[in-house]
Amino acid sequence: MDGFDSIPFVSPPGSDFMSTRLPSAKPLKRPTQQRAKATVQAIFDTYVRIWQRDGWSRLTTRAVALEAGVAIGTLYDYFPNKHALHSGYVRYCVEQLLEAIDAQAVAPTALAWHERIRRLVRTLAGVDSRLPWFHPDMLELEALVAEPKHQRRAYEDLLGAWHRVIDVATDLPVRPSAATLEALHLSVWGGRRYAMLVQLEAERMQAWAASMEHLCLHTLMGANEPA
């Protein structure tokens, strides 16, 4: 697909509150050449910087282009308005999250299964400061930029990360069922979304993430115990 998909950060599948989605909230294309990728990265970095400084209401595509040193026409080649820019940025967040999981929990060869799960859970829980910035207010924009099919795809992509981690966890005696993995994913991802919604303090987020690690490890160890 040439264009970005409009994917939020990410509701459970089947949600029906996206009916007010803006018709022009979809990014137009993905960058393919290295120079274009650098341009879009500069746009995203500036988008975050302006949001942090001025807030969503004062963020405009013209301001982003000016501060990023990008021609406004170039920005419009990718993002026709600020809602499309937000949609593209959120998709970027999801992609970076998936890449981090693959790098930290899938790719390493000499890693015990419980350490893979810890890394997976902490990454999904959002307590890794190296991941792209995401503001709780961005959740409120889902109804404007998301389609149910894009919600579903992002959900399946993130659920698939659990399966990739389990696939390489060859020291795990018994593979957990798909239903168990989905339940764990919903527990972690749903908890993260709600924690963001209520803007849980960093210390409480860390405590919650540690509890989720324990819950997931205990569940997977239980799945390997004889009945």
C-alpha positions in Angstrom: 0.0 0.0 0.0 1.5 3.3 -1.0 -0.2 5.5 1.7 0.2 5.3 5.4 -2.5 3.5 7.3 -4.4 5.6 9.8 -3.7 3.6 12.9 -4.4 4.8 16.5 -2.7 3.8 19.6 -4.7 1.2 19.6 -8.2 0.4 20.8 -9.5 -3.2 21.1 -10.9 -4.5 17.9 -14.5 -4.1 17.1 -14.8 -0.6 18.7 -17.4 1.4 16.9 -16.7 4.9 18.2 -14.6 5.9 15.1 -17.6 6.9 12.9 -16.7 10.6 13.1 -13.4 10.0 11.4 -12.3 12.9 9.2 -12.3 12.0 5.5 -8.9 13.6 4.9 -7.1 12.3 8.0 -5.1 9.7 6.1 -1.4 10.3 5.2 -0.8 10.3 1.5 2.4 8.2 1.1 5.3 6.6 2.8 8.9 7.8 2.3 11.0 5.3 0.4 14.3 7.0 -0.3 16.7 7.7 2.6 16.4 11.5 2.1 12.6 11.3 2.2 12.8 9.2 5.3 15.0 11.8 7.0 12.6 14.5 5.9 9.6 12.7 7.5 11.6 12.0 10.6 12.4 15.7 10.9 8.7 16.4 10.5 7.8 14.0 13.3 10.5 15.3 15.6 9.2 18.8 15.1 5.6 17.7 15.5 6.5 16.3 18.9 8.5 19.4 19.9 5.7 21.8 19.0 3.0 19.6 20.7 5.1 19.5 23.9 5.7 23.3 23.8 2.4 24.7 22.6 -0.2 21.9 22.7 -2.4 20.3 20.0 -4.6 23.3 19.6 -1.8 25.6 18.5 -0.1 23.1 16.3 -0.3 23.7 12.6 1.2 22.1 9.5 2.7 25.5 8.5 4.4 25.8 11.9 5.8 22.3 11.7 7.1 22.9 8.2 8.7 26.2 9.2 10.4 24.8 12.3 11.5 21.6 10.6 13.0 23.6 7.7 10.8 21.7 5.2 8.9 23.3 2.4 5.1 23.3 3.1 4.5 21.7 -0.2 6.9 18.8 0.7 5.0 18.3 4.0 1.7 18.3 2.1 3.1 15.6 -0.2 2.9 13.3 2.9 0.4 14.9 5.2 -2.5 17.0 3.8 -3.4 18.4 7.3 -2.5 18.1 10.9 -4.8 15.2 11.6 -3.1 13.2 8.8 0.2 14.1 10.4 -1.0 12.8 13.7 -2.2 9.6 12.1 1.2 9.1 10.4 3.0 9.8 13.7 1.0 7.3 15.6 1.6 4.6 13.0 5.3 5.5 13.3 5.0 4.9 17.1 3.5 1.5 16.6 6.2 0.5 14.1 8.9 1.7 16.4 7.3 -0.3 19.2 7.3 -3.5 17.1 10.9 -2.9 16.0 12.0 -2.5 19.6 10.3 -5.8 20.6 12.0 -7.6 17.7 15.4 -6.1 18.6 15.1 -6.7 22.4 13.0 -9.8 22.8 13.1 -11.7 19.5 16.5 -11.2 17.9 18.9 -12.1 20.8 19.9 -15.8 20.6 21.2 -16.6 24.1 18.2 -15.3 26.1 16.1 -17.3 28.6 12.4 -17.3 27.9 11.5 -15.4 31.1 13.9 -12.5 30.1 12.3 -12.4 26.7 8.9 -12.0 28.3 10.1 -9.3 30.7 11.5 -7.3 27.8 8.3 -7.8 25.8 6.1 -6.7 28.7 8.2 -3.7 29.6 8.3 -2.5 26.0 4.5 -2.9 25.6 3.9 -1.3 29.0 5.6 1.9 27.7 8.2 2.3 30.5 11.1 2.4 28.0 12.0 6.0 27.6 13.8 5.3 24.3 10.5 4.8 22.5 8.8 7.7 20.7 7.0 10.2 22.8 3.2 9.8 23.1 0.8 12.1 24.9 -2.3 10.9 26.7 -4.4 13.6 24.8 -3.5 11.7 21.6 -6.0 9.1 22.7 -8.8 11.6 22.2 -8.0 12.0 18.6 -8.6 8.4 17.7 -12.2 9.1 16.7 -10.9 11.6 14.1 -8.1 9.6 12.5 -8.9 5.9 12.8 -10.9 3.3 10.9 -12.0 0.0 12.5 -9.9 -2.0 9.9 -6.8 -0.1 10.9 -7.6 -0.6 14.6 -7.8 -4.3 13.8 -4.6 -4.5 11.9 -2.6 -2.7 14.6 -4.1 -5.0 17.2 -3.1 -8.1 15.2 0.4 -6.7 14.6 0.9 -6.1 18.3 -0.6 -9.5 19.2 1.7 -11.1 16.6 4.7 -9.8 18.6 3.7 -12.1 21.5 3.7 -15.1 19.1 7.1 -14.1 17.6 8.6 -14.0 21.1 7.2 -17.4 22.0 8.4 -18.8 18.7 12.0 -18.1 19.6 11.6 -19.1 23.3 12.8 -22.6 22.7 13.5 -23.2 26.4 9.8 -22.8 27.2 8.7 -26.4 27.7 5.1 -26.0 26.5 3.8 -23.4 24.1 0.9 -21.5 25.7 -2.4 -21.4 23.8 -3.3 -18.6 21.4 -6.1 -17.7 23.8 -3.6 -17.3 26.7 -1.3 -15.1 24.7 -4.3 -12.9 23.6 -5.4 -12.6 27.2 -2.0 -11.5 28.3 -1.7 -9.0 25.5 -5.1 -7.5 26.3 -4.1 -7.3 30.0 -0.8 -5.4 29.2 -2.0 -3.3 26.3 -5.4 -2.5 27.7 -3.8 -1.6 31.0 -1.3 0.7 29.3 -4.1 2.6 27.5 -6.1 3.1 30.6 -3.0 4.2 32.6 -2.4 6.8 29.9 -6.0 7.9 29.9 -5.9 8.7 33.6 -2.3 10.0 33.3 -0.8 7.6 35.9 2.3 8.9 37.5 5.7 7.5 36.3 6.3 5.7 39.7 2.9 4.0 39.6 3.5 3.1 35.9 6.7 1.4 36.9 5.0 -0.5 39.7 2.2 -1.6 37.4 4.6 -2.7 34.7 6.5 -4.8 37.3 3.2 -6.4 38.4 2.3 -7.2 34.8 5.7 -8.9 34.3 5.0 -11.1 37.4 1.5 -11.8 36.1 2.7 -12.8 32.6 5.6 -14.9 33.9 3.3 -16.7 36.5 0.7 -17.4 33.8 3.2 -18.8 31.4 4.9 -20.9 34.1 1.4 -22.2 35.1 0.8 -23.2 31.5 3.8 -25.4 31.7 2.8 -27.2 34.9 1.1 -30.6 34.7 -2.6 -30.5 35.4 
